[in-house]
Amino acid sequence: MKAKIFTLLICSLFISSCSTSKKMKSAMLFNTTWELEYLSGPRIAFAGLYPDKKPKIKFDNSTQKVSGNSSCNGYSANFTLNDNDISFGEPGPTTLMYCGEGEQFFLNIIRKVDTYKIDDDGKLNLMISDVPMMRFKKSN
């Protein structure tokens, strides 16, 4: 009898720790600014796409909006978060400066992103299915 109760207690602790771990990882998403350090897809080198300024993104949990810059122009959009699933709405009004092709790559990929993961190094990976498309580091 005691062994069954002990086993049940261990199982429930394990299940609750997994849930707590997920909540801690999603909480890491907020209250920080993330700077893009990797973008999958373009044939142009990352430094060539973003020679002066790298895209940044910041998540606001209270408004369910994301804001930042796409390397050149500012943007904001709604986002939806459900466990590791994430989606972004259409970016709202932005300034209209042209600063090369990097901005278009960034905006096109972010519209397609459907999952996210914060890895063991604390980096934010935005993915399409299980394929990392963008990787961000915390910005100072």
GIPE-V820238 format. One record per run of one state. SS is the DSSP state (~ for helix, > for strand, _ for the rest). FROM is the first residue (numbers start at 0). LEN is the number of residues. If there is no record, write none. Layout:
SS	FROM	LEN
SS	FROM	LEN
This chain:
_	0	1
~	1	26
_	27	2
>	29	1
_	30	2
>	32	7
_	39	6
~	45	4
_	49	6
>	55	5
_	60	4
>	64	5
_	69	4
>	73	9
_	82	2
>	84	4
_	88	13
~	101	11
_	112	2
>	114	4
_	118	5
>	123	5
_	128	2
>	130	8
_	138	2
